[in-house]
């Protein structure tokens, strides 16, 4: 099993995304057009209702949301987990609807938005283990203020991962640094939060950089998938 295998497993779960929009509306769904997402487009006449998106899987209706909110997903607010509040509530419902849906062409800003949702969830729960890999020491170092606050103001255990050949860099007290052999850690951006065994708050993001600055992967609130990712990182890279 590898991190790439986790992505491949999610790719087997076929979903259909139907975009109802007027001509000329942005093709936001293109970011999800991939092996497990069929994107259909249906026109709305001028003067009709605002555009919206419907997501279905093999069991039927999953959820729906306004196309304006979907467009905002591609330019999310990069709030930081500083308060025990529901600051990410408008985004959480959208992330949950898109649970286990492959994204095909997200950039760093979109992934940071998803990462902030996971970090805020970890902040609110305040316990459990958060495992994090941002591909390079420089990328991880840029996020260390976030993890310093998390480890100082909660009971979280925070594990960060870099490749063994990367230069050493300081981490805050209470943050554990793991240096892993091989290239897998450098290929994937991930956050995996076990929520101290709470199935309602376990979540993960896993993305592979397949072209410079462009990522392919998924986020999940499936407790079994989160547990499997946590176990894999613990067994293979810790």
N, C-alpha and C positions, 0 to 999 in steps of 0.2 A: 504494500500500500504506500502511496506517495501523496503529496498535496495535489498533484495533477490528477490523481485517481479520484479524489474528492470532487474536483470540478467535473470530471467526466461522469461521475455518478449522478450529479444534479442535472447534467445535460440530457439524461434519459427521461426526465420528467417533462413531458410535452405540455406547453401552455399556448393559449391563443390570446392575443391582445388585439382588440378591435378599437380603432381610433375613429371617432365620429367628429368631423371637423369641416369647416368651410374650406374652399379652395384657397390656397395661399397660406394656410396655417402652418406653423413650423412642424417639420417631421421629427418630433421628439422621440417617437417610438423607434426610430432607426437605431438608437443606442441599445435597444434590446433585441434587435433582429439577429438571431443566432440559432444554434442547432436545436434549442428547446423552446423557442418562441416563434410562433407564426404570427406575423403582423398583418392584419387586414385593415383597410381604410375605407370608410364610408363617408360620402359627402353630405354636408348639411347645407341646405339652401340659404342664400344670403337673407339676413333678417330672422333666421331661425334661432333655436336655442344655442347657448354657448357650447363649445366643443367639450367632449368628454371621452374618457377611455374606459373600456370594460375589459376585465381580465377573467379568463376561464381556464380551467384545467380539465382533466379527464373526469372529474366528479361534478363538473358544472361551474356555476358562477362563483368567482372568488371575491371580486370587489369592483368598485367603480370610483372614479374621481375626476374632477374637472381637469381639462387639458392645461389650464393655467398652472395648477399645482404640479402637474407632471413636468411642465417646462421649468418650474422653479427647482425641481429636483436636480436639474443639470447645472444650477447656479445656486447651491444651498448656502444658508447663513452659517458661517464657521464659528458658532458659539463654542465656548470652552466650558467644561464641567466645573463650574465654580460655586454653584449653589445647589442645595437640595430642593429643586423646584422642577416643575414640569415644563421647562423651557423648550423641550423638543417635541411636545405633544402634537403640533400640527404636522410634523414630519414622521412621527412614530407610526401613525395609521397608514401613511403611504408606504413606509418601509415594510410594514407587516403585510400589506396587500401583495407586495412584490417579493415576499419571502420565497426563497428557493427558486427565483427566476434568474436565469443567466443574463448578465449585461455584457454587451459585446464591444463597446467603445467608450468607456468612461475614462475621464482624465483624473489628474491628481485632486482637483478641487471636489469633484463628485465623490471620490473615495474618502476624502477628509470629512465631507458631510456625513457619510455613513459611519465613519470612525467616531465622530463626535456623538452620534446617537448611541453607539455601544458604550463609549466612555461615560456618558451621562447616566446610562442605565446602571453601570458599575458603581458610579458615584452614589446614586440613590439607594442601591441595595447595601453598599458599604462593606461587603464581605465576599469571600470567594477568591478565585484566582483569575487574573486577566493576563493572557499570553499575547505578546505583541511582536510583530516583525515588520519593519518598514523598509526592508531590502538593503539599506546601506547605513553605516554609522552616522553619516551626516543627516540623513532623514530622521533617524531615531533621536539624534541629539536635538534637533529642532523641536521635538515634542516633549523633551524631558521636563519642562516646567509643568506641563499637564500631569505627568506621572509623579512628579515630586509632590504636588498638592494632593493627588489621590492617595499616595502612600502615607503622607503626613496626617491627613484628616479623615481617613477611613481605616478599616481593618483589612483592606484588600492586600492580597499577595500579588505582586506584579513581576512577571517574568518577561524579559526582552531578549531577542535573539539576533545575532549577527553571524556572519561567516567567520570561520576560524582565522582566515588570512587577513581580515580587516584590521585596521589599526585600532588599538584600544582607545576607549574614551570613558570619562568618568560618568558614573550613574549615581543618583541620590541614594543615601542610606535607606535600606529597606527594599530597594529594587534589585532583583537578581538578574545578572547578565549571563547568558549562555552563548558560547562560541561553538558553532557547529561546523563539522567537516562537510565537504561537498558544496554544491552550488544552489541547492533547493531554496535555502533561506534567502539568498540574494535574488531569486527569481520571483518570489511571491511577497505580496503585501497582505498581512493578516492581523486580525484581532479576534481572539477567542475567549469568551467570558463564560465561566461555568456557573456563576451566580450562587455559589455555595450550595449547589444542588437544587435550587429553586427552578422548577421547569417553566414558570411563567416569565422568567427574566433571563434565562440562558440565551446567548446570541453569539453570532460569529460573522466575520467578513473574511473572504478569501479571494484574492485577485492575482492573476498572473500578468506581468507586463509583457505583452506580445509584440509591441512596437514601442518606440521611444515615447513615453508619456501616455500610452494608451493601454487600458487594462481590460481583462476578460475574466469574469468570475461570478460570484454570487454572495449574498448575505442570507443568513438563516436564523430563524427562531425555533427550529426543530431541536428539541432537547437531546434526542438521540444522536443527531448529526453533530451538535456542539460537543457532546460527550466523547464521540469518536475522534473528533479533531483534537480535543484536549489530551486524550489518551495517546494519540499518535505523536503529538509534539513532546509529551512527557517521555514516552518510551524511546523515541528516535533522536531527539535533539537536546534533551536535558541530561 
